[in-house]
Amino acid sequence: MNQRGAIAIAGLCLFAGVGIMLRQSQAATPRSVGPDIIVSDLFDLIYWGASGSIQAYSVGTYVCNIGDQPAVWQGSTNQHPVIGQNLFRLSAGRFEQIGQSWLKWAFLSENTDYCGTCIDPNSSSLLGVNCADPYEAAYSGYQGQLGPKSVVNPFTGEFPAVHPTPPFTVIGGRLQVHAADFGGSGTLYFAEGQYVTPDDSAAGNLHNNASYRQVWVLPNHNLTYISPQGTPSITVEQQPAIAAWAQQDASVFLASVDVPGDGRVYAACKATDLGGGTWHYEIAIQNLNSDRAVGGVLVPLPPGTSVSNLGFHCVEYHSGEVYDSTPWTGVVTAAGVRWDTVDYATNPNANALRWGTLYNFRFDAGASPPSVTLAELLLFKPGSPESIEVPLGSLPVAPGDTNCDGVVDFDDINPFVLALAGQAGYEAAFPGCNWLNADCNGDGQVNFDDINPFVACLSHGGCP
């Protein structure tokens, strides 16, 4: 091996020693520090009635503190949770949000043993470790304690103690669904509850605060957790509702990405072969808790790709919420297919993909899935970065070619070292590359066992 190769391998060996110390340090970090609030159960449902074609519901939630410190639960302040409720539909290969509520402002905790042995803090202003607090659907739909999403920062958990309330009507502020969004053979429905809590966010435990549960729609528009066969569904804890699509359909690719210094966004994609070289792409993007929100979506396509049948779907805001609900405009560009709302400078209350909502993007294209692997999400509120990328499918694997230039050579050494350091850093530097390109021993992992096989790949100009 020449001098350049020897120096590179020496560097890899030094990096390996640093990596061992990093792993030992990370292994000593506790799994959950501080308050950690999760929705342990969706246990209650109320159908309030209708106004015209709009039906109104509310969902009861059982919340648990699985952290190692009590959570603050002080009513009449801004130091307590707020709770959102959503409804989703899976029909004909499409997963869409069809309803959302205003937020329930929590006021005191009961500290029950529902989650295990509650370490009672002897105060209704705290939710103790292993303690639970139920909010029945009647409370979740009581309009005097509902507030808008627009005053809440879902990443920091900040919101004002005083807030507007919705109209005191049958449907005001409650989980609203158009009657036309129900129905269709084989349609599945899922309710979701999500908490935003200031001290949970401050502890960095904010990404597991949503859970979902399957529901069924009865002929009288009531919702139930009991299937027609008499079997109750179960709550899927610590996962947003978009995960139900991937759970129900193995062909759906699901991924998440964190906005630097902000919250998390999920994306799911289903590609269907229409024949004749044309594919239908069905994309759902759910903003879990990004305050900067998403104002545009670009799906890159190979040059010259034929594109048709662009589509978009969003859930409506209602009851006087300040956000607009105008659908996004989709266009075909030289770079691919793109949808945008009005920009922040023109209208800060434009219909961005904000927290606790899921939007859909769909199109037909003369490009197969290996060439449609990511989407660029253009962030709505100003800041850095201006956009992030999220995968829409698995990237092709080319062992050893860690810079994705089509050959395995010494230019792959630095990217290989970066891949050893961790998947997130590598994918940020090489967003079009598969992290598993550094898996040179073929065990499905990237670690120090790949160093010698990588050296062999360099020596032979490629991996066997």
Secondary structure, DSSP 8 states (H G I E B T S, - for coil): --HHHHHHHHHHHHHHHHHHHHHHHHHTS-S--S--EEEEEEEEEEEEEEETTEEEEEEEEEEEE-SSS-EE-BTTTTBS-EEEEEEEEEETTEEEEEEE--EEE------BSTTSS----S-TTEE-TT-EEEE-HHHHT-GGGEE-GGG-BTTTTB--SS-----SSSSTTSEEEEGGGS--TT-EEEEEEEEE-HHHHHTT-GGG-EEEEEEEE-TTS-EESB-TTS-B---BTT--THHHHHHH-TT-EEEEEE-TTS-EEEEEEEEEEEETTEEEEEEEEEESS-SS-EEEEEEE--TT--EEEEEEE-----TT-SS-----EEEE-SSEEEEE---TTT-TTS--B-TTEEEEEEEEES--GGG--EEEEEESSS-SSSEEEEESS-----TT-TT-SSS-SGGGHHHHHHHHH-HHHHHHH-TTS-GGGG-TTSSS--SGGGHHHHHHHHHHTS--
